[in-house]
């Protein structure tokens, strides 16, 4: 049987390549993909050639083990599909079940059963593609540890920022401020009851004095220079959660002024692991279960702006690269 897989060949060049699938082992399953989500932040690093070459891809995802940022490479980690066939050692009752997998964009794939997450009955295919991003948002919540009546800001409300904003609105916070250059994203986020929105250059409006600065800031813009804005807007002893993966991008960060005097904390938050300080309360399995439960309560499909068949994936990445202001979440669909 043949499968089609998306490959990143070189910066801004992708191909859909066909390959022969190997026979199923007794403990393996064959999944037919029905939808997959493009993770704009990370996949734009891959598309633009901005992955660091000295760091392996996420070793916690079995599909990426042994891979680094060198071209050509398959990528993606938000596939929803249906189990079409299974090895002789597995229970036949799971055939046709809907599953999520951290797998590159492909029409079909083979994996072990423990690499699949079974989705609840009634959850749509497209909602299921948000699971990885929801898990990331939950990880930010854990690392941010927002406290009652705090002022919180999110810089960058792409899809993960939107999900995080929705979750934070369930907390008893004083206010949530979203900061983004794209008006449509600000307006969407501001539909939540506690959320106010501003452009990044509205500093005098965002924080007039120390009483209006932020206790907790999530930096999700993907632009390392924005750390300077986060430092500027942080109140005394503020926490800055860096959820962005900058790839090989760098910036000059001013640590000589407010950062030092205000005792600020800059904390890296990465979903592949659990921070040791939270390891007694959280495991990766518990966090994923929480993300799945939250996803069932959310109208995630309102964040989808475009759908492209796998055969037209090049158009999807070109749109993200050239006109990000017109996109939020792009879904790849799979023809029969």
Rosetta blueprint (number, residue, H / E / L):
1 X L
2 X E
3 X E
4 X E
5 X E
6 X E
7 X E
8 X E
9 X E
10 X E
11 X L
12 X L
13 X E
14 X E
15 X E
16 X E
17 X E
18 X E
19 X E
20 X E
21 X L
22 X L
23 X L
24 X L
25 X L
26 X L
27 X L
28 X E
29 X E
30 X E
31 X E
32 X E
33 X E
34 X E
35 X E
36 X E
37 X E
38 X E
39 X L
40 X H
41 X H
42 X H
43 X H
44 X H
45 X H
46 X H
47 X H
48 X H
49 X L
50 X L
51 X L
52 X L
53 X L
54 X L
55 X L
56 X L
57 X L
58 X L
59 X L
60 X L
61 X L
62 X H
63 X H
64 X H
65 X L
66 X L
67 X L
68 X L
69 X L
70 X L
71 X L
72 X L
73 X E
74 X E
75 X L
76 X L
77 X L
78 X L
79 X E
80 X E
81 X E
82 X E
83 X E
84 X E
85 X E
86 X E
87 X L
88 X L
89 X L
90 X L
91 X L
92 X H
93 X H
94 X H
95 X L
96 X L
97 X L
98 X E
99 X E
100 X E
101 X E
102 X L
103 X L
104 X L
105 X L
106 X E
107 X L
108 X E
109 X E
110 X E
111 X E
112 X E
113 X H
114 X H
115 X H
116 X E
117 X E
118 X E
119 X L
120 X L
121 X L
122 X L
123 X L
124 X L
125 X H
126 X H
127 X H
128 X H
129 X L
130 X L
131 X H
132 X H
133 X H
134 X H
135 X H
136 X H
137 X H
138 X H
139 X H
140 X H
141 X H
142 X H
143 X H
144 X H
145 X L
146 X L
147 X L
148 X L
149 X L
150 X L
151 X E
152 X E
153 X E
154 X E
155 X E
156 X L
157 X L
158 X L
159 X H
160 X H
161 X H
162 X H
163 X H
164 X H
165 X H
166 X H
167 X H
168 X H
169 X L
170 X L
171 X L
172 X L
173 X L
174 X L
175 X E
176 X E
177 X E
178 X E
179 X E
180 X L
181 X L
182 X L
183 X H
184 X H
185 X H
186 X H
187 X H
188 X H
189 X H
190 X L
191 X L
192 X L
193 X L
194 X L
195 X E
196 X E
197 X E
198 X E
199 X L
200 X L
201 X L
202 X L
203 X H
204 X H
205 X H
206 X H
207 X L
208 X L
209 X L
210 X H
211 X H
212 X H
213 X L
214 X E
215 X E
216 X E
217 X E
218 X E
219 X E
220 X L
221 X L
222 X L
223 X L
224 X L
225 X L
226 X H
227 X H
228 X H
229 X H
230 X H
231 X H
232 X H
233 X H
234 X E
235 X E
236 X E
237 X E
238 X E
239 X E
240 X E
241 X E
242 X E
243 X L
244 X L
245 X L
246 X L
247 X L
248 X L
249 X L
250 X L
251 X L
252 X L
253 X L
254 X L
255 X L
256 X L
257 X L
258 X H
259 X H
260 X H
261 X H
262 X L
263 X L
264 X L
265 X E
266 X E
267 X E
268 X E
269 X L
270 X L
271 X L
272 X L
273 X L
274 X L
275 X L
276 X H
277 X H
278 X H
279 X L
280 X L
281 X L
282 X L
283 X L
284 X H
285 X H
286 X H
287 X H
288 X H
289 X H
290 X H
291 X H
292 X H
293 X H
294 X H
295 X H
296 X H
297 X L
298 X L
299 X L
300 X H
301 X H
302 X H
303 X H
304 X E
305 X E
306 X E
307 X E
308 X E
309 X E
310 X H
311 X H
312 X H
313 X H
314 X H
315 X H
316 X H
317 X H
318 X H
319 X H
320 X H
321 X H
322 X H
323 X L
324 X H
325 X H
326 X H
327 X L
328 X L
329 X E
330 X E
331 X E
332 X E
333 X E
334 X L
335 X L
336 X L
